[in-house]
Amino acid sequence: MLGTAFPAARLLLVEQPGPWGRTGLRESRFDTEVAARLEARANAERVRVLAIRRPGRTPADAVRSWYYVDTRDGRQVVRRGEYDHDSDVLEVPLDGSAGRRDAAPLYLVCAHSKHDTCCALRGRPVAAALAEQRPGKVWECSHIGGERFAANVLMLPSGLVYGRVLPFAAPEFVAAAESGEVIGALLRGRIGFVPVAQAALAFAYEHLGIRHAAALRVITASPVVDGQATVRLAGPHGDLDVLVQVQRVDADGLTCDRPGQGHFFSYRPVRIAPVGE
């Protein structure tokens, strides 16, 4: 699963109850033209738009919310506002200057059935289980990638993405996540970083016995050359270099909706050492 989180570090979450088509917000009960304009504007600012909805049924009189989330180191924030008309969301600034600061964390669980049925079948029970632990802090969301790893959970504002989360383990998952602990066995990566950097982070957490996400920071990631890249990390005892091997792998049945032949890229860290060694 390593290195499979998406590259955008900032998000605009738009609450839209009801069904979503394959493209999410643009194929929902949200105004199609407004959704297209919103996504174009966000893409220009390197902000990813996700549709969200509450687990279970949404009350008919519920006021819809939006969230602006920044996951970058030193800038992590969750800000929340409400809107009455779809076009109101076009006025939300994409710099974190609007809305009120919201208590973190948020849990986003991919449950986008029209993109891939695996996400709904495995995601919805996890969303319901997490919502029992943290009411009001859990949202089903549109596609975040990695359908074959469902159920997928995105933690905000840390940006950590976990795969193969199980509903019966929700209490332990919440306890670990909210203590700042990295759950290494389930970690797919961290949004906002290139895949080799995500894989290097996960490798360093595991092999250095580091349990807290804030203890490591990405400094640089080299381009992939001849199937290899070097990622430099700042650690608690100095800088580290991680060598990551990249390989294309052919495989069948990568998603529920596409059982035929496909491929993926494997990001395999093979060495970690202090800088200079």
C-alpha positions as CSV (number, residue, x, y, z in Angstrom):
1,M,0.0,0.0,0.0
2,L,3.0,2.3,0.5
3,G,3.0,5.5,-1.6
4,T,-0.6,5.5,-2.7
5,A,-2.0,8.7,-1.1
6,F,-2.9,11.5,-3.6
7,P,-0.6,14.5,-4.1
8,A,-2.8,17.4,-3.1
9,A,-2.0,18.8,0.4
10,R,-5.1,21.1,0.7
11,L,-8.7,20.1,0.5
12,L,-12.1,21.7,0.1
13,L,-14.8,19.3,1.5
14,V,-18.4,20.0,0.3
15,E,-21.3,18.4,2.1
16,Q,-23.7,16.9,-0.4
17,P,-26.1,14.3,0.9
18,G,-27.7,11.7,-1.3
19,P,-26.1,9.6,-4.2
20,W,-23.0,10.6,-6.1
21,G,-22.2,9.5,-9.6
22,R,-18.7,8.4,-10.7
23,T,-17.3,11.9,-10.7
24,G,-18.7,12.7,-7.3
25,L,-19.9,16.3,-6.7
26,R,-20.5,16.9,-10.4
27,E,-22.8,13.9,-10.6
28,S,-25.0,14.5,-7.5
29,R,-27.9,16.7,-6.5
30,F,-25.4,19.6,-6.3
31,D,-25.6,22.1,-9.2
32,T,-23.5,20.6,-12.0
33,E,-22.3,23.9,-13.5
34,V,-21.4,25.2,-10.1
35,A,-19.5,22.0,-9.3
36,A,-17.5,22.2,-12.5
37,R,-16.6,25.8,-11.8
38,L,-15.6,25.0,-8.2
39,E,-13.4,22.2,-9.2
40,A,-11.7,24.2,-12.0
41,R,-11.0,27.0,-9.5
42,A,-9.7,24.6,-6.9
43,N,-7.5,22.7,-9.3
44,A,-5.8,26.0,-10.4
45,E,-5.0,26.5,-6.7
46,R,-3.8,22.9,-6.2
47,V,-6.8,22.2,-3.9
48,R,-8.7,18.9,-4.2
49,V,-12.5,19.0,-3.9
50,L,-14.2,16.1,-2.2
51,A,-17.9,15.5,-1.7
52,I,-18.8,14.4,1.8
53,R,-22.0,13.2,3.6
54,R,-22.8,12.1,7.1
55,P,-22.9,8.3,7.8
56,G,-26.5,7.1,7.8
57,R,-29.4,9.4,7.0
58,T,-29.0,13.2,6.9
59,P,-31.9,15.1,8.6
60,A,-34.0,16.9,6.0
61,D,-33.5,20.2,7.8
62,A,-29.7,19.9,8.2
63,V,-27.6,22.9,7.1
64,R,-24.8,21.8,4.8
65,S,-21.2,22.3,5.7
66,W,-18.0,23.0,3.9
67,Y,-14.4,22.5,5.2
68,Y,-11.1,24.0,4.2
69,V,-8.2,21.7,5.2
70,D,-4.5,22.3,5.0
71,T,-2.3,19.3,5.8
72,R,1.1,21.0,5.3
73,D,3.7,20.9,8.1
74,G,3.4,24.1,10.2
75,R,0.1,25.1,8.5
76,Q,-2.2,22.3,9.5
77,V,-5.7,23.6,10.0
78,V,-9.4,22.6,9.6
79,R,-11.8,25.5,9.1
80,R,-15.6,25.0,8.8
81,G,-18.5,27.0,7.4
82,E,-22.1,26.5,6.3
83,Y,-23.9,27.3,3.0
84,D,-27.5,27.5,1.9
85,H,-27.2,27.6,-1.9
86,D,-24.7,25.7,-4.0
87,S,-23.3,28.8,-5.6
88,D,-22.3,30.1,-2.1
89,V,-19.4,27.7,-2.1
90,L,-17.9,29.5,-5.0
91,E,-17.3,32.4,-2.6
92,V,-15.2,30.3,-0.1
93,P,-11.6,31.6,-0.2
94,L,-9.0,28.8,-0.8
95,D,-6.4,30.3,1.6
96,G,-7.9,29.4,5.0
97,S,-9.1,32.9,5.7
98,A,-12.8,32.0,6.1
99,G,-14.8,29.9,8.4
100,R,-14.2,29.0,12.0
101,R,-11.4,26.8,13.2
102,D,-12.8,23.3,13.8
103,A,-11.5,20.9,16.5
104,A,-9.5,18.2,14.9
105,P,-9.3,15.4,13.9
106,L,-11.8,14.6,11.1
107,Y,-12.2,11.1,9.7
108,L,-13.0,10.7,6.0
109,V,-14.0,7.2,4.9
110,C,-14.3,6.6,1.2
111,A,-17.8,5.2,0.4
112,H,-18.1,6.2,-3.2
113,S,-19.9,3.2,-4.6
114,K,-20.4,4.5,-8.2
115,H,-16.6,4.8,-8.5
116,D,-16.0,1.4,-7.1
117,T,-18.3,-0.9,-5.2
118,C,-15.5,-2.1,-2.8
119,C,-15.4,1.4,-1.3
120,A,-19.1,1.3,-0.3
121,L,-19.2,-2.3,0.8
122,R,-16.2,-2.0,3.1
123,G,-16.3,1.7,3.7
124,R,-19.8,2.3,5.1
125,P,-19.5,-0.2,8.0
126,V,-16.2,1.5,9.0
127,A,-17.7,5.0,8.8
128,A,-20.6,3.9,11.0
129,A,-18.3,2.3,13.5
130,L,-16.0,5.3,13.7
131,A,-19.1,7.6,14.0
132,E,-20.1,5.7,17.1
133,Q,-16.7,6.6,18.6
134,R,-16.6,10.2,17.3
135,P,-20.1,11.6,16.5
136,G,-20.0,14.5,14.2
137,K,-16.4,14.0,13.2
138,V,-16.8,11.3,10.7
139,W,-17.8,11.7,7.0
140,E,-18.2,9.5,4.1
141,C,-16.3,10.9,1.2
142,S,-15.9,10.6,-2.6
143,H,-13.0,8.9,-4.3
144,I,-9.6,9.2,-2.7
145,G,-7.9,6.4,-4.6
146,G,-6.7,2.9,-3.6
147,E,-10.0,1.1,-4.0
148,R,-8.2,-2.3,-3.6
149,F,-7.3,-1.2,-0.1
150,A,-10.8,-0.4,1.1
151,A,-11.9,0.5,3.7
152,N,-9.8,3.7,3.3
153,V,-9.7,6.3,6.0
154,L,-8.1,9.8,5.6
155,M,-7.2,11.5,8.8
156,L,-7.3,15.3,8.8
157,P,-5.4,17.6,9.3
158,S,-2.5,15.1,9.6
159,G,-3.1,13.9,6.0
160,L,-2.3,10.3,6.9
161,V,-4.2,7.7,4.8
162,Y,-4.9,4.2,6.1
163,G,-6.2,1.2,4.2
164,R,-7.9,-2.1,5.1
165,V,-9.4,-0.6,8.2
166,L,-11.8,-2.9,9.9
167,P,-15.0,-1.8,11.7
168,F,-14.6,-3.9,14.8
169,A,-11.2,-2.2,15.5
170,A,-12.7,1.3,15.4
171,P,-12.0,2.0,19.2
172,E,-8.4,1.1,18.9
173,F,-8.0,2.9,15.6
174,V,-9.4,6.1,17.1
175,A,-7.3,5.9,20.3
176,A,-4.1,5.4,18.3
177,A,-4.8,8.1,15.7
178,E,-5.8,10.7,18.3
179,S,-2.7,10.1,20.4
180,G,-0.6,11.0,17.3
181,E,0.5,7.5,16.8
182,V,1.2,6.1,13.3
183,I,-0.5,2.8,12.7
184,G,2.2,1.3,10.5
185,A,0.5,-1.9,9.4
186,L,-2.4,0.1,7.8
187,L,-0.5,3.1,6.5
188,R,-0.8,3.9,2.8
189,G,1.0,7.2,2.9
190,R,0.4,10.9,3.6
191,I,-1.3,13.2,1.1
192,G,0.7,16.1,-0.3
193,F,3.8,14.1,-1.0
194,V,5.2,12.2,-3.9
195,P,4.9,8.4,-3.6
196,V,8.6,7.8,-2.9
197,A,8.5,10.3,0.0
198,Q,5.4,8.6,1.4
199,A,7.0,5.2,1.3
200,A,10.2,6.5,2.9
201,L,8.2,8.0,5.8
202,A,6.4,4.8,6.4
203,F,9.7,2.8,6.3
204,A,11.4,5.1,8.7
205,Y,8.5,5.0,11.2
206,E,8.6,1.2,11.2
207,H,12.4,0.6,11.2
208,L,13.3,3.3,13.6
209,G,10.6,2.4,16.1
210,I,9.1,5.9,15.8
211,R,5.4,5.9,16.7
212,H,4.5,9.6,16.5
213,A,3.8,11.2,13.1
214,A,5.3,14.5,14.0
215,A,8.7,13.0,14.7
216,L,9.7,12.8,11.0
217,R,9.6,15.4,8.3
218,V,10.4,15.2,4.5
219,I,13.2,17.5,3.4
220,T,13.7,16.5,-0.2
221,A,12.9,13.7,-2.6
222,S,15.0,13.1,-5.7
223,P,13.5,12.2,-9.1
224,V,13.2,8.5,-9.9
225,V,16.2,7.5,-12.0
226,D,16.8,3.9,-13.1
227,G,14.0,2.7,-10.8
228,Q,15.5,4.4,-7.7
229,A,15.0,7.6,-5.7
230,T,16.5,9.0,-2.5
231,V,14.4,10.7,0.1
232,R,15.9,12.8,2.9
233,L,14.1,13.0,6.1
234,A,14.6,15.1,9.3
235,G,14.4,12.8,12.3
236,P,14.7,13.2,16.1
237,H,18.5,12.5,16.0
238,G,19.4,14.1,12.7
239,D,18.8,13.8,9.0
240,L,18.3,10.4,7.2
241,D,18.5,9.2,3.7
242,V,16.1,6.5,2.5
243,L,16.7,4.6,-0.7
244,V,13.4,3.6,-2.5
245,Q,13.1,1.2,-5.4
246,V,10.3,1.8,-7.9
247,Q,8.9,-1.0,-10.0
248,R,5.9,-1.3,-12.3
249,V,3.9,-4.5,-11.5
250,D,1.3,-6.1,-13.8
251,A,-1.7,-7.6,-11.9
252,D,-5.3,-8.7,-12.3
253,G,-8.3,-7.8,-10.3
254,L,-7.0,-4.6,-8.7
255,T,-10.5,-3.2,-8.1
256,C,-14.0,-4.6,-7.7
257,D,-15.2,-2.7,-10.8
258,R,-12.2,-3.6,-13.0
259,P,-11.4,-7.2,-12.5
260,G,-9.3,-7.5,-15.6
261,Q,-5.6,-6.9,-16.2
262,G,-4.0,-3.8,-14.9
263,H,-0.8,-2.5,-13.3
264,F,0.4,-0.5,-10.4
265,F,3.7,1.0,-9.2
266,S,5.5,-0.6,-6.2
267,Y,7.5,1.8,-3.9
268,R,9.8,-0.4,-1.9
269,P,12.3,1.3,0.6
270,V,15.4,-0.9,0.9
271,R,17.8,1.2,3.0
272,I,17.9,3.9,5.6
273,A,21.0,5.6,7.0
274,P,22.1,8.8,8.6
275,V,23.2,11.4,6.1
276,G,26.9,10.9,5.2
277,E,27.1,7.2,5.9
